[in-house]
Amino acid sequence: MARVLVVDDEALIAMMLSDLLAEYGHETVGPAHSESQALELVASTRIDAAILDVTLGDHDCFGVAEALGRRGIPFAFATGHGVHAMPDAFRERITVSKPFDFEVVRKIVDELVAPAPF
Protein backbone atom coordinates (compact mmCIF):
# COMPACT_ATOMS: atom_id res chain seq x y z
CA MET A 1 0.00 0.00 0.00
CA ALA A 2 1.37 3.37 -1.04
CA ARG A 3 0.75 6.67 0.71
CA VAL A 4 -0.45 9.15 -1.93
CA LEU A 5 -0.72 12.87 -1.25
CA VAL A 6 -3.85 14.39 -2.78
CA VAL A 7 -3.77 18.15 -3.36
CA ASP A 8 -6.98 19.72 -4.70
CA ASP A 9 -8.86 22.84 -3.64
CA GLU A 10 -12.22 21.28 -4.50
CA ALA A 11 -13.33 19.10 -1.60
CA LEU A 12 -15.55 16.82 -3.72
CA ILE A 13 -12.76 16.08 -6.17
CA ALA A 14 -10.32 15.42 -3.33
CA MET A 15 -12.85 13.07 -1.71
CA MET A 16 -13.40 11.27 -5.03
CA LEU A 17 -9.64 10.80 -5.50
CA SER A 18 -9.31 9.58 -1.91
CA ASP A 19 -12.08 7.03 -2.51
CA LEU A 20 -10.42 5.86 -5.74
CA LEU A 21 -7.08 5.46 -4.00
CA ALA A 22 -8.72 3.39 -1.27
CA GLU A 23 -10.32 1.18 -3.94
CA TYR A 24 -6.87 0.69 -5.47
CA GLY A 25 -5.46 -0.32 -2.07
CA HIS A 26 -3.61 2.91 -1.28
CA GLU A 27 -3.77 5.35 1.61
CA THR A 28 -4.51 9.03 1.07
CA VAL A 29 -2.25 11.61 2.68
CA GLY A 30 -4.33 14.72 3.26
CA PRO A 31 -6.11 15.76 1.22
CA ALA A 32 -4.57 19.20 1.19
CA HIS A 33 -6.70 22.02 -0.17
CA SER A 34 -3.99 24.69 -0.39
CA GLU A 35 -0.31 25.02 -1.19
CA SER A 36 0.54 25.73 2.46
CA GLN A 37 -1.31 22.62 3.71
CA ALA A 38 0.43 20.52 1.07
CA LEU A 39 3.87 21.88 1.91
CA GLU A 40 3.30 21.09 5.60
CA LEU A 41 2.42 17.49 4.70
CA VAL A 42 5.44 17.16 2.39
CA ALA A 43 7.71 18.33 5.21
CA SER A 44 6.18 16.20 7.96
CA THR A 45 4.71 13.04 6.48
CA ARG A 46 5.91 9.95 4.64
CA ILE A 47 4.64 10.24 1.09
CA ASP A 48 5.24 7.72 -1.69
CA ALA A 49 3.58 9.67 -4.53
CA ALA A 50 1.28 12.63 -5.12
CA ILE A 51 -1.48 13.92 -7.37
CA LEU A 52 -1.44 17.72 -7.59
CA ASP A 53 -4.25 19.90 -8.89
CA VAL A 54 -2.46 22.61 -10.85
CA THR A 55 -4.83 25.42 -9.84
CA LEU A 56 -5.44 25.92 -6.13
CA GLY A 57 -7.80 28.87 -5.91
CA ASP A 58 -5.72 31.96 -6.71
CA HIS A 59 -2.46 29.98 -6.47
CA ASP A 60 -0.82 27.04 -8.18
CA CYS A 61 0.83 23.85 -6.96
CA PHE A 62 4.28 24.36 -8.48
CA GLY A 63 5.93 25.09 -5.12
CA VAL A 64 4.61 21.74 -3.90
CA ALA A 65 5.90 20.06 -7.08
CA GLU A 66 9.36 21.54 -6.49
CA ALA A 67 9.36 20.35 -2.85
CA LEU A 68 8.36 16.84 -3.92
CA GLY A 69 11.03 16.86 -6.62
CA ARG A 70 13.72 17.80 -4.10
CA ARG A 71 12.70 14.80 -1.99
CA GLY A 72 12.57 12.45 -5.00
CA ILE A 73 8.84 11.79 -4.57
CA PRO A 74 7.06 11.00 -7.86
CA PHE A 75 3.97 13.03 -8.68
CA ALA A 76 1.43 13.74 -11.39
CA PHE A 77 -0.44 16.91 -12.18
CA ALA A 78 -4.22 17.10 -12.57
CA THR A 79 -5.63 19.88 -14.72
CA GLY A 80 -8.51 20.83 -16.91
CA HIS A 81 -6.32 23.26 -18.85
CA GLY A 82 -4.16 20.77 -20.75
CA VAL A 83 -0.42 20.20 -20.88
CA HIS A 84 0.10 23.26 -23.11
CA ALA A 85 -0.77 25.48 -20.12
CA MET A 86 2.02 23.99 -18.00
CA PRO A 87 5.30 25.87 -17.42
CA ASP A 88 8.19 24.49 -19.50
CA ALA A 89 9.88 23.05 -16.39
CA PHE A 90 6.92 20.71 -15.81
CA ARG A 91 5.67 19.86 -19.31
CA GLU A 92 7.38 16.46 -19.27
CA ARG A 93 5.67 15.41 -16.02
CA ILE A 94 2.75 13.01 -16.02
CA THR A 95 -0.50 14.95 -16.33
CA VAL A 96 -4.03 13.63 -15.96
CA SER A 97 -6.90 15.56 -17.48
CA LYS A 98 -9.95 16.68 -15.58
CA PRO A 99 -12.65 15.49 -15.52
CA PHE A 100 -10.97 12.24 -14.54
CA ASP A 101 -11.10 8.98 -16.43
CA PHE A 102 -10.89 6.56 -13.50
CA GLU A 103 -8.95 3.93 -15.46
CA VAL A 104 -6.36 6.54 -16.46
CA VAL A 105 -6.02 7.63 -12.82
CA ARG A 106 -5.48 4.00 -11.78
CA LYS A 107 -2.74 3.52 -14.38
CA ILE A 108 -1.01 6.76 -13.41
CA VAL A 109 -1.05 5.87 -9.71
CA ASP A 110 0.31 2.40 -10.55
CA GLU A 111 3.11 4.04 -12.54
CA LEU A 112 3.92 6.51 -9.77
CA VAL A 113 4.18 3.88 -7.03
CA ALA A 114 5.90 1.16 -9.09
CA PRO A 115 9.31 0.17 -7.73
CA ALA A 116 12.20 1.77 -9.58
CA PRO A 117 13.87 -0.60 -12.04
CA PHE A 118 17.43 -1.65 -11.27
C-alpha positions as semicolon CSV with decimal commas, in nm:
position;residue;x (nm);y (nm);z (nm)
1;M;0,000;0,000;0,000
2;A;0,137;0,337;-0,104
3;R;0,075;0,667;0,071
4;V;-0,045;0,915;-0,193
5;L;-0,072;1,287;-0,125
6;V;-0,385;1,439;-0,278
7;V;-0,377;1,815;-0,336
8;D;-0,698;1,972;-0,470
9;D;-0,886;2,284;-0,364
10;E;-1,222;2,128;-0,450
11;A;-1,333;1,910;-0,160
12;L;-1,555;1,682;-0,372
13;I;-1,276;1,608;-0,617
14;A;-1,032;1,542;-0,333
15;M;-1,285;1,307;-0,171
16;M;-1,340;1,127;-0,503
17;L;-0,964;1,080;-0,550
18;S;-0,931;0,958;-0,191
19;D;-1,208;0,703;-0,251
20;L;-1,042;0,586;-0,574
21;L;-0,708;0,546;-0,400
22;A;-0,872;0,339;-0,127
23;E;-1,032;0,118;-0,394
24;Y;-0,687;0,069;-0,547
25;G;-0,546;-0,032;-0,207
26;H;-0,361;0,291;-0,128
27;E;-0,377;0,535;0,161
28;T;-0,451;0,903;0,107
29;V;-0,225;1,161;0,268
30;G;-0,433;1,472;0,326
31;P;-0,611;1,576;0,122
32;A;-0,457;1,920;0,119
33;H;-0,670;2,202;-0,017
34;S;-0,399;2,469;-0,039
35;E;-0,031;2,502;-0,119
36;S;0,054;2,573;0,246
37;Q;-0,131;2,262;0,371
38;A;0,043;2,052;0,107
39;L;0,387;2,188;0,191
40;E;0,330;2,109;0,560
41;L;0,242;1,749;0,470
42;V;0,544;1,716;0,239
43;A;0,771;1,833;0,521
44;S;0,618;1,620;0,796
45;T;0,471;1,304;0,648
46;R;0,591;0,995;0,464
47;I;0,464;1,024;0,109
48;D;0,524;0,772;-0,169
49;A;0,358;0,967;-0,453
50;A;0,128;1,263;-0,512
51;I;-0,148;1,392;-0,737
52;L;-0,144;1,772;-0,759
53;D;-0,425;1,990;-0,889
54;V;-0,246;2,261;-1,085
55;T;-0,483;2,542;-0,984
56;L;-0,544;2,592;-0,613
57;G;-0,780;2,887;-0,591
58;D;-0,572;3,196;-0,671
59;H;-0,246;2,998;-0,647
60;D;-0,082;2,704;-0,818
61;C;0,083;2,385;-0,696
62;F;0,428;2,436;-0,848
63;G;0,593;2,509;-0,512
64;V;0,461;2,174;-0,390
65;A;0,590;2,006;-0,708
66;E;0,936;2,154;-0,649
67;A;0,936;2,035;-0,285
68;L;0,836;1,684;-0,392
69;G;1,103;1,686;-0,662
70;R;1,372;1,780;-0,410
71;R;1,270;1,480;-0,199
72;G;1,257;1,245;-0,500
73;I;0,884;1,179;-0,457
74;P;0,706;1,100;-0,786
75;F;0,397;1,303;-0,868
76;A;0,143;1,374;-1,139
77;F;-0,044;1,691;-1,218
78;A;-0,422;1,710;-1,257
79;T;-0,563;1,988;-1,472
80;G;-0,851;2,083;-1,691
81;H;-0,632;2,326;-1,885
82;G;-0,416;2,077;-2,075
83;V;-0,042;2,020;-2,088
84;H;0,010;2,326;-2,311
85;A;-0,077;2,548;-2,012
86;M;0,202;2,399;-1,800
87;P;0,530;2,587;-1,742
88;D;0,819;2,449;-1,950
89;A;0,988;2,305;-1,639
90;F;0,692;2,071;-1,581
91;R;0,567;1,986;-1,931
92;E;0,738;1,646;-1,927
93;R;0,567;1,541;-1,602
94;I;0,275;1,301;-1,602
95;T;-0,050;1,495;-1,633
96;V;-0,403;1,363;-1,596
97;S;-0,690;1,556;-1,748
98;K;-0,995;1,668;-1,558
99;P;-1,265;1,549;-1,552
100;F;-1,097;1,224;-1,454
101;D;-1,110;0,898;-1,643
102;F;-1,089;0,656;-1,350
103;E;-0,895;0,393;-1,546
104;V;-0,636;0,654;-1,646
105;V;-0,602;0,763;-1,282
106;R;-0,548;0,400;-1,178
107;K;-0,274;0,352;-1,438
108;I;-0,101;0,676;-1,341
109;V;-0,105;0,587;-0,971
110;D;0,031;0,240;-1,055
111;E;0,311;0,404;-1,254
112;L;0,392;0,651;-0,977
113;V;0,418;0,388;-0,703
114;A;0,590;0,116;-0,909
115;P;0,931;0,017;-0,773
116;A;1,220;0,177;-0,958
117;P;1,387;-0,060;-1,204
118;F;1,743;-0,165;-1,127
